Amino acid sequence: MLHFDQLPAAALAQRFGTPLYVYEEQTIRQAYRRLRAAFAFTDLRLHYAMKANANPWILRLLLEEGAHIDAVSAGEVHLALAAGCPAHRILYTQSAASDADMAFALQRGVLVNAESLSQLARLGSLAPGSRVCVRLNIYLGGGHHSHVITGGPDSKFGIDWEQWPQVQELLTAKGLRLVGLHCHIGSGIRDASLLAHAVSHLFHTARNFGPLEFLDFGGGLGVPYRDEEGPLDLAHFASLMEEKYRAFCQDTGTSPAIALEPGRFLVATAGNLLCRVTSVKQERKHLFVGTDTGFNHLVRPAFYGSFHRIDAVTPRPGELRPTVVTGNLCEGGDLFTRDEHGPLPRLLPPLQEGDLLVLREAGAYGFAMSSRYNSVPLPAEVLVDGNQAKLIRRRETLEDLLTTVPTALAPETL
Ligand SMILES: Cc1ncc(COP(=O)(O)O)c(C=O)c1O
């Protein structure tokens, strides 16, 4: 029988229904502590990249652990503040930021991370003399899929690092105070030397600027999704980083704080999507096992061809069979056992309608990327600790689908 912490999965399904996101609180806390403990830096700021999972109760527990926040929208800033994060612990990294986006952050005392020369100039006009961080494209990228590579010639993010003289000019012209430099090369990277390469590059560019309060190397720290995948070698990453830091401090006579922005690393393995088998059919080519969820609730397989381990809550005896696990949406790509091209049968124990399944490692970019496609309400989220379960987001109802639609129309002539 499969458990989440001390609670049987079946009991959770019975109490809260399915589909259900279940997170293990201690797994999140342990991931945070493991990451913190890996580095010797005294001033290390771990900005939780809340895009990975923005449930306010998850934010709260990471804030309790000492996390800072990486926010990428006004909504994320709003949620972080509402969860009790002090404004000075948030870095706001909005892609294609409008003046209104920046004003929102500035009014709340949140530091803006500017990612284009135009944004920097506009920030200077909006808030002359203010503190600012600058996001650079260091022309290095990586990640589990091309969609998540955020550095290099095809990336929309950041200011080309070779434009640092223009950055300097703008800072001077606008009287802005540069307090931090930032880069983020991608997501789902388990290669410590690639991450360390980015670190070297940012240290190198930072030598062109005056003393900085911090250097932020972004997130991207990967976790294994398949049994055969190894974890990121944190100790190796930390030692490479520390070596480069010592050289930087010696050369520049400064000792900036170090920031990282882990999202996936902190929450991916803590989260599971618990669902129920609603349809079993043997077709000419495949055995299709349909569930009561779909890519509206976990889009990673459909969007990236990502692999999620799938476990039966109570495996039935019998031979493993090549099985295609599907969602319940009206779309051919709505499959959980697939790659970028299409169905990829997985060897699973015999399954019957009514059985419970768990999609593993779904805590990052799971609920956070969910949608109401096909007008299906969003699932509930539960946080488990020991033998206690806390409902941290109720299941949406059909009524919720109509909350933003007026019941009567009020036409306006503009
Ligand atoms: C600026 C920035 N920081 C941090 C992250 C978090 O990445 P990850 O969840 O891979 O750690 C992202 C994700 O894309 C990002 O865009």
The ligand as a Tripos MOL2 file, in Angstrom:
@<TRIPOS>MOLECULE
LIG
   16    16     1     0     0
SMALL
NO_CHARGES

@<TRIPOS>ATOM
      1 C1         14.5810   33.6430  -13.5390 C.3       1 LIG1
      2 C2         14.3300   32.2630  -13.0780 C.ar      1 LIG1
      3 N1         14.8320   31.8780  -11.9040 N.ar      1 LIG1
      4 C3         14.6110   30.6280  -11.4160 C.ar      1 LIG1
      5 C4         13.8720   29.7110  -12.1200 C.ar      1 LIG1
      6 C5         13.6450   28.3620  -11.5030 C.3       1 LIG1
      7 O1         14.1060   27.3340  -12.2560 O.3       1 LIG1
      8 P1         14.1320   25.8670  -11.6210 P.3       1 LIG1
      9 O2         12.7620   25.5320  -11.1940 O.co2     1 LIG1
     10 O3         14.6290   25.0230  -12.7070 O.co2     1 LIG1
     11 O4         15.0840   25.9370  -10.4570 O.co2     1 LIG1
     12 C6         13.3430   30.0570  -13.3580 C.ar      1 LIG1
     13 C7         12.5750   29.0640  -14.1370 C.2       1 LIG1
     14 O5         12.4220   29.0910  -15.2950 O.2       1 LIG1
     15 C8         13.5670   31.3720  -13.8470 C.ar      1 LIG1
     16 O6         13.0560   31.7610  -15.0210 O.3       1 LIG1
@<TRIPOS>BOND
     1     1     2 1
     2     2     3 ar
     3     2    15 ar
     4     3     4 ar
     5     4     5 ar
     6     5     6 1
     7     5    12 ar
     8     6     7 1
     9     7     8 1
    10     8     9 2
    11     8    10 1
    12     8    11 1
    13    12    13 1
    14    12    15 ar
    15    13    14 2
    16    15    16 1
@<TRIPOS>SUBSTRUCTURE
     1 LIG1         1 GROUP 0 **** ****
